[in-house]
Every structure is written in structure tokens, then in C-alpha cells.
């Protein structure tokens, strides 16, 4: 499912204009990204939690050549699903 599919579904279910729904969906995603950039945790009840996790530096291996390559530390976004999502997906 793409962002466009979500916009169409919400627009059909709520009888709102697609342009209005698109603005709301995009603003929601922008707010989530901005909060993650600030290092905040985003908790959406019954959906899940987005947060930033710091990965340590490590040594990796180039799959083509087999050479050992240093992998620098970095930040990654992680998502942990909420209880309702876990139950429904099972």
C-alpha cells in the first residue's frame, strides 16, 4: 500500500477531498520526521512506537571481495508495533 492508496481510502471513507486528505497525511508524516530528527520518541497508541537507535561501529565484509570493511556508527529509525497491531497481524 502506498501513500496514494491511503489518501484514496481515507478520502472515500470520509467524503473529504483528496487534496485535503493529502495535506493532512503529509503533515502527519512531516511531524513524525521532525520529531525523530530532534531525537524524540513518537508513540501512537494502538499502532506503535518510532524511535532513533544508535548503532555501534563494527567491522563488516564486502560480499564480492571478502575484504574486511569498517562500518561507522550511525543512527537508525526503529519501529515497535503496538499490542493491537500485533494481535491483528497474527
One Martini backbone bead per residue (centre of mass of N, CA, C, O) as a GRO file, in nm:
protein
   90
    1UNK     BB    1   0.097   0.036   0.023
    2UNK     BB    2   0.045   0.364  -0.043
    3UNK     BB    3  -0.006   0.690   0.004
    4UNK     BB    4  -0.223   0.708  -0.214
    5UNK     BB    5  -0.402   0.480  -0.103
    6UNK     BB    6  -0.464   0.617   0.164
    7UNK     BB    7  -0.593   0.869   0.052
    8UNK     BB    8  -0.823   0.729  -0.101
    9UNK     BB    9  -0.950   0.579   0.140
   10UNK     BB   10  -1.007   0.824   0.321
   11UNK     BB   11  -1.171   0.983   0.116
   12UNK     BB   12  -1.397   0.770   0.078
   13UNK     BB   13  -1.474   0.733   0.391
   14UNK     BB   14  -1.511   1.076   0.444
   15UNK     BB   15  -1.573   1.277   0.204
   16UNK     BB   16  -1.301   1.398   0.124
   17UNK     BB   17  -1.067   1.560  -0.016
   18UNK     BB   18  -0.770   1.465  -0.145
   19UNK     BB   19  -0.611   1.726  -0.083
   20UNK     BB   20  -0.673   1.731   0.221
   21UNK     BB   21  -0.565   1.452   0.293
   22UNK     BB   22  -0.279   1.494   0.187
   23UNK     BB   23  -0.201   1.720   0.383
   24UNK     BB   24  -0.243   1.557   0.644
   25UNK     BB   25  -0.054   1.321   0.587
   26UNK     BB   26   0.203   1.488   0.533
   27UNK     BB   27   0.208   1.638   0.805
   28UNK     BB   28   0.233   1.388   0.979
   29UNK     BB   29   0.500   1.286   0.860
   30UNK     BB   30   0.661   1.544   0.918
   31UNK     BB   31   0.631   1.534   1.228
   32UNK     BB   32   0.775   1.267   1.267
   33UNK     BB   33   1.045   1.348   1.144
   34UNK     BB   34   1.106   1.593   1.324
   35UNK     BB   35   1.110   1.434   1.591
   36UNK     BB   36   1.341   1.242   1.513
   37UNK     BB   37   1.555   1.461   1.466
   38UNK     BB   38   1.526   1.553   1.779
   39UNK     BB   39   1.503   1.257   1.938
   40UNK     BB   40   1.221   1.161   1.949
   41UNK     BB   41   0.941   0.989   2.057
   42UNK     BB   42   0.683   0.801   1.887
   43UNK     BB   43   0.348   0.758   2.017
   44UNK     BB   44   0.098   0.533   1.889
   45UNK     BB   45  -0.173   0.426   1.988
   46UNK     BB   46  -0.229   0.099   1.873
   47UNK     BB   47   0.037   0.095   1.681
   48UNK     BB   48   0.323   0.256   1.782
   49UNK     BB   49   0.691   0.296   1.783
   50UNK     BB   50   0.915   0.560   1.724
   51UNK     BB   51   1.281   0.545   1.701
   52UNK     BB   52   1.610   0.610   1.791
   53UNK     BB   53   1.907   0.426   1.705
   54UNK     BB   54   2.227   0.337   1.807
   55UNK     BB   55   2.490   0.229   1.619
   56UNK     BB   56   2.763   0.059   1.619
   57UNK     BB   57   3.061  -0.004   1.545
   58UNK     BB   58   3.200  -0.214   1.277
   59UNK     BB   59   3.272  -0.509   1.107
   60UNK     BB   60   3.277  -0.586   0.773
   61UNK     BB   61   3.182  -0.742   0.452
   62UNK     BB   62   3.261  -0.787   0.133
   63UNK     BB   63   3.088  -0.999  -0.076
   64UNK     BB   64   3.282  -0.998  -0.329
   65UNK     BB   65   3.586  -0.990  -0.182
   66UNK     BB   66   3.605  -1.022   0.153
   67UNK     BB   67   3.662  -0.765   0.271
   68UNK     BB   68   3.737  -0.570   0.531
   69UNK     BB   69   3.497  -0.333   0.677
   70UNK     BB   70   3.431  -0.038   0.811
   71UNK     BB   71   3.156   0.051   1.026
   72UNK     BB   72   2.998   0.312   1.116
   73UNK     BB   73   2.829   0.489   1.312
   74UNK     BB   74   2.460   0.502   1.356
   75UNK     BB   75   2.139   0.607   1.278
   76UNK     BB   76   1.814   0.455   1.343
   77UNK     BB   77   1.497   0.356   1.260
   78UNK     BB   78   1.248   0.232   1.480
   79UNK     BB   79   0.984  -0.022   1.508
   80UNK     BB   80   0.711  -0.078   1.742
   81UNK     BB   81   0.449  -0.254   1.782
   82UNK     BB   82   0.147  -0.270   1.895
   83UNK     BB   83  -0.085  -0.470   2.033
   84UNK     BB   84  -0.309  -0.444   1.820
   85UNK     BB   85  -0.130  -0.506   1.577
   86UNK     BB   86  -0.029  -0.782   1.664
   87UNK     BB   87  -0.309  -0.919   1.678
   88UNK     BB   88  -0.403  -0.858   1.379
   89UNK     BB   89  -0.156  -0.992   1.227
   90UNK     BB   90  -0.184  -1.286   1.341
   0.00000   0.00000   0.00000
